[in-house]
Amino acid sequence: MKTPDFLDKLVGLFQNAIASLQENKQLKSENAQLKSDNADLQTQLNTATSTSKDLQTKLDAVTASLNADELDKADTEAKLATLEQLSTQLESVSTQLPVAA
């Protein structure tokens, strides 16, 4: 009876070995798929990062342009205020001048 027990154990070992090999093969396949998915995600991340940097550069340029426009607007408003003040002064002076007959 020892021989059948030994054979049963030997068959069990082979079955476990085969199951382990199949599981290992499956895990390797899953690992390869995960690596592929990871590479795809890394590519998407790199693309998104590049796009984000491009958008940030454009945003910075627009912000700088708007800031320059705001400075120009403020300068124009100051000049306009000065012109209005000079116009008021000119009107005041012109009303004080004697009218030639």
CORHUQUI-V106243 format. One line per field, one symbol per residue. phi: phi as a letter, one per 20 degrees, with the letter a starting at -180 (. if undefined). psi: psi as a letter, one per 30 degrees, with the letter a starting at -180 (. if undefined). burial: b if it has 16 or more other C-alpha atoms within 10 Angstrom, else e. Layout:
# CORHUQUI-V106243
phi = ???
psi = ???
burial = ???
This chain:
# CORHUQUI-V106243
phi = .ffffffffffffffffffffffffffffffffffffffffffffffffffffffffffffffffffffffffffffffffffffffffffffffeffefe
psi = feeeeeeeeeeeeeeeeeeeeeeeeeeeeeeeeeeeeeeeeeeeeeeeeeeeeeeeeeeeeeeeeeeeeeeeeeeeeeeeeeeeeeeeeeeeefffkkkk.
burial = eeeeeeeeeeeeeeeeeeeeeeeeeeeeeeeeeeeeeeeeeeeeeeeeeeeeeeeeeeeeeeeeeeeeeeeeeeeeeeeeeeeeeeeeeeeeeeeeeeeee
